[in-house]
């Protein structure tokens, strides 16, 4: 029986209706994704969470921590040239015994002192009603050691805490601190932080929240010696106020709105000291040296006006920890990150003349001696002119001479078990004579604990 004209017309009408609805839904989805309208932020956040679980499910189920990596370098001190290495004790923050802690090790790799954290007590002292993160996610990323044994610890994006030599909490404060700790001459503490504005900044109309609906603004945070927050300064606004919109729009889509949750990713703020200031005639004591990883840029900010005095983009990328050197140059850790392996070359340590912008000295990993980490990284100039380098994912700290070619004269590998290394985020070398607290026992502990 042939289909009647009426039924055929109804079927065609239904087809075009369904097709029209499908087109409208498709266009609505495009608009929601393009302009970050509901429900796009929820869907994108769900996708991000799913990817995180795919990559880190072993970590979340307690099977294998994400702070562990396969060990291919041995254990403890693997290189030690006593005639070339700077003597002293090395302060590190590292993942050991199932949690991050702070340690003081000698040149043979023996632990001379340790600081441990009761996370529940730390969060309580900081004012949190409930933990800001699962214990398995906690890391110490940014730290300093005082001569009396007090340590200042940057608490994995959740605050800063001061512990005494016996690991007792002196104070703790809650804000989105991360990466680094430095000091002004008057004793104020300088720490990078994060804020999440509710709406885009009028002075930055081209910076919009990411597809997940968030926009992070890195900040320069000033604390007093008791941990009280004195001031928090938007670094996005600092760049805009200096007219440096070019640093934020240096992309192939410079004329388009930039949608990102992390425009800058500041990972270091260092203060130019009175001692080193004469080596930098274009800068002044109290100026800030700031590393902005996501735009591959290092800037110097005026310590009073916060205007950009100097900036350099590349030839480094994904860099960490630029430091002022006594010779008027700047040294930094050039990660060159691209996934889990060095697709664009191994990581490097670069010394750069800020006047000519040229690389005047460098150290780079090789196939014979690999050196690569996609996250983190620290460099400290030692009193003998050598450099102490932290490679977090490799779980190691090593000391380099500044000759050409550089020579490795000390190396410590943070071995965990027989097959793994634990991440190391910080390392500082101290003269043992300046750490008198080592001889003072803590209540209920052995003298060397």
N, C-alpha and C positions, 0 to 999 in steps of 0.2 A: 504494500500500500504506500503510495507516495505521500510525502509530508505536505500538509496543507500550507498554503501561503501564509496563513495567520501564525501557525506554529513556527515556521521558518523565520518569520519576522520577529517573533518573540525571542527566539534563540539568538539571532544576530544582535538584537537589542541588549540581551543579557551579556553577550560576549563583549560588546563595546563598553558596557557599563563596568564589567569586571576589569577590562583592560584599562579603562580610564582611572578606576580606583587604584590599580596597580601602578600606573604612571604617577598619579598624585602621591602615593606612598613613597615611590622611588625618589621623586623630586623633594618630598619633605625630608627624606633621609639624607639626601645630598645637602640640603640647606642646614639641617641639624648638625651634620658633620662639619660643614664649611664654617658655620657661624657659632658652633659650640652650643647649640640649643638643646633643651631637654628632648629625648633622654640620652643624647650623645655622651655627656659627661659620665653618666652612670655606666653606660655600655663600655666606654673606653677604660674606666676605672676597673670594671670587671675583667676586661681583657688583660690589663696590666697585672692584676692580682693572679689571674690564671697563669700568666707567663712566669711570675715569681714562684708560684708553687711548682710549676714544671721544672724550673732550674734549681730550686732549693728545698724540695720536699724531704730529702734525707736530713737536711739541717733541722727542719721544723719537727720532724718525728724523732729527733735525737739519735739518728743512725750515724750521721757523720756531719760534723760542724762545717759550715761554710768558711770558717777561719782556719781550716787545714788545707794543705796542698801536698802533693807527692814530693818526697825528699830525694833529690839526686846529688846532694853535696856533702853528706856526712853529718856529723853531730858535734856540737860544741865548737871550740876553737880549731879551725882547720888550717889557718895560715897565721904565723906569728914570727915576724922578723924583729927581734928585740932591739936591734941596732937602729931601726928606722921607724918603728911605731912609737906613737906618743904614749908614754906611760900614764897609768891612772885607772880609774874605775868607770865603767860604762853603765849609765842609767838607761834602761829600756822599758817600753811598755809592750807586752807580748801576750799571746794566747798560749797558756800552759795550764795543765791540770784542769781542763774543762772550763776555764774562764780567763778573761783578761785580767792582768795584774801589772804591777810595776816592780822592777827588779834592778839591783845593782850588782854587776858582775865584774870580776877581776880580769886581768889579761889572759888568764888561763881558762876563763869561762865558768869559774865557780861562782855561785850566788853568794854574795856577802851580806845582802839585806834584801828584804822583800816587803811590799805593801799589798795587802789583800783588801778586797771590798766586800762588805755585807750589803748586797744591793738593796735589800728591803730597808735597811737602816739608812742608806744613802738617799733613796727616794723619799723616805719619811722626812729626813732632815731638809731636803730640798723643797718640801711642801706638797709633794704629790699624794693624792688620796689613794691612787692605785698606780702600779708600775707603768711608766710611759712606753715600755716595750717589753717583750718577753726576754727573760734572762739570756736565752741562747743568742739573741741579736746584739747583746751589749758588747761594746768595744771602747777602749781608751784610745783616742785619736787626737793627740795634742797634750803635752805634759811638760812640767818643769820641776826641778828639785832645788830646794833651798839648802844653804849650808847647815841649818839646824835639823835637817831630815824631813821637814814638811814637804809634801808634794802637792802640786796643783794639777788636777786632772780634768781634761775635757771629756765629758761623759756622753759620747756617742750621739750627739745631737739633742741631748736632753738637759744639759746644764754643765756647771763647773763645780768641783768639790775640792776642798783643801783637807788633806789628812796629815796628821803628825807622823813622826818617825815610827810610832807603834800602831799605825793604821787606824787611829781613832779620828773620828770626824771632827774637824775644827769648825767648818761651815760647808754648806752646800746650797746652791741656788738653781732655780729652774728657769731656763729659757733655751731656745734652740741653738745652743752653742755647738761649734764644730771645728775640727781640724787643727787649731793652732792656739798658742798662748804667747803673748809678748807683753812688754812693760814700757810705760813712759817713765821719764826721769823722776817724776814725783811719786812713783810707786803705783800709779793706777794701772790696772790690768787691761790689756787689749785682747779681745777675742772676736773672731768672726761669728756672726749669728744669722738667723733667718727670720723673716716675717712673711706673712701671706696676706697681701692686701685684698680687701673685699671687691675692689673694682680697679680697672686699669688706671694708671697715673695720667692726669691730663697732660703733663709735660712729656709723656712717652706714649703718644696715641697709637704707635705702631707695635707696641708690645702688648700682647693679649694672653689670657690664660691658655694653657695647653688644651688638647682635646679631652683630657681627663678633668678639666675644669679648675685646675690650680695654677697659680703663679707665685713662684718663690722669689723674694727679693733678698739678696745677701746684705748684711748689715755690718757696720763697725760698732762693736759694743765696748763701752768703757765701764769697768767695775772698780769699786774702791777695794782696799786691802782686806775688807771684811766680806767681800762678795756682794755688796749692794750694787744694783744696776744704776749707774749714773746717767747714761745716755746711750741711745741706739740710733744709728745714722744710716739711712737708706743709701746703698752704694749705686743703685740704679739712678736715683735722683742726683747723686754726686756727679756721675758721668753726664747726665742731662744738663746740670747746672754749669758744667765746664764746657758745654757745647760739643762734647765728644759723642754725638749721635753716630758718627762713622764707626765707632768701635762696636756698636750694637747692631748695625745694619750691614756689616761686611759679609754678605751672603749673596748667592746667585739670584735671590729673590728680594733684593734690597728695596725695591719699590712696593713690596707687598707687606701686609701685616704679618708680624712674626708671632706665631703661636707656640709657646714653649712653657714648660713648668720650671725651667732652670736657666735663665738667660746667661748668668755669669759663672756660677759655681766657684765662688771665692774659696781658696783653700790655704791661704797664708796672708797674714798681715804682720809685717815686721816694722819696728820703729828704728829710725836712724839715730844712733847714740851720739852723745857729745864727743866721745872718744873717736868715733869713725867719721864724724861730720867734716873735718878738714880735708879728707880725701875726696869729698864730693862737693866741689865748688858751686855746682848748679842746684844743690839741695841744701837743707838746713837740718840741724838736730831737731828731732821731733816729727820729721816727715815720715809718712807711711809708705812702705813698699808693699804692694798688693798684687797677688797672683789671681787672675781670673781665668780659670781653666777652660771654660766652654767657649771663650772667644780667643783662646791662645794668646793672651795678652798679659803683660806685666805693666803696672802703672806706679808712679810715685805721686802721692797726694801731699799737698801743702799741709803741714801739721796744724796750722791755724785756720786757714780758709777752706781747706779740703778741695781746692781746685787741683785739677790734673796738671802737674809740672812737666811730666815726662811719661811717655808710653812707648812700648815696643810690642809689636805683634810678630811672633815667629822670629827665627826659623824653627823654634821649638813648638810643640803642640801637646796639649794635655798636661802641661807642666805643673810642678809643685815646688814650694819652698824656695823662692828666690831670697838670697841673703846679700847684704852689703859686705864687701871685703876691704881690708885695710889699704889695699893698693888702688882703690877707687873703682874697681870692677864689681860686677854682680855675678854670683854663681847660682845656678838653679838646677833642678832635677827635671830633665826632659823625658817624660814617660814615652811619648810617641805611641799612645795606646790605640790598638785596633784589635779588640777581642782577646782571646786567651793566648795568642802567639804573636810574635813581632812581625807583622806583615809589612810594616813600613820601616823596618830596621829595629835594632835593639834599642833599649833605653840608653840615655846618655846623661852625663854631667857636663854642663857647659859653663864656661866663664866668659862673660860678655863685657866689653867696654861700652858703657852707656853713652859715651860721647860719639864714638864711631859706629856703634851698634854691631861691631864685628865680634866673631867668636875668636878669642885669643888662646883658649886652651880647652881641651875636651877629653872625655873618657867615654868609650862606647863598648858595649858588650860585643862578643864575637861567638862564632860557632864553637871555638875551642874553650871559651869562658863566657857562657851565656849570662846576660844581665837584662832582665825585662820584668816590669810590673805594670799592669794596666791601671792600678789605682794606688794612691798614696805615694810616699817618697819623701825623704828628708836628707839634708846635707848640712854638716857643721864644719866650719873651719877650725882646726886645732891649733894650739899654741906653736907647734913646730912647723906650721904651714900645710900639713897634710889635711885631707878631707875625710870626714867620717860620713858614710853613706848608708841609708836605710832602704832596703828593697823589700817592701811589705809582703808581697805574695810569695817571694822566695824565702821568706822567714829568716832573713840574714842581715847582718850589719858588717860592713867592711871598711877598711881604711886605705886610702890611696895617697901616694906621693903626688906632687904637682910637677914632676919632671915630664919630659916628652921622650918616649911614651910613658904614661903613668905606670906605677908599680903598686900592686896590692901587697900591703905589709901586715895586715891583720884581718881576720875574718871570723865571725861567730855565726853559727847556724843554730837556730832555735828548734832543735829536733824534738818531736813529740812521738814517743813510741819508736818503733823500728822503721816505719815506712813514711812518716809524715813530718812536715814542719808546720809550726804555728805562726800565724801572721805576727810581724813586728812593725809597729807604726812609728815609734819614736826612739831616738838614741842620742844621748849627750855624754861626752867624755869629761870627767872631773878629776882633778888632782886629789889623791887620797888624803893628803895632809889637810885639805880644806873641809873634810867631812868628819868632824870630831864626833858626831852622833853615833858613829859606828861602834864606839867603845862603850856606849851607854845601853845597858839591857832594858828591855821592856818588861812590864809586870807579867809574870808567868811565863817568860820566854828565856831561852838561852841567850848569852851575851851576843852571839853572832846572828840571832834570828831577826 
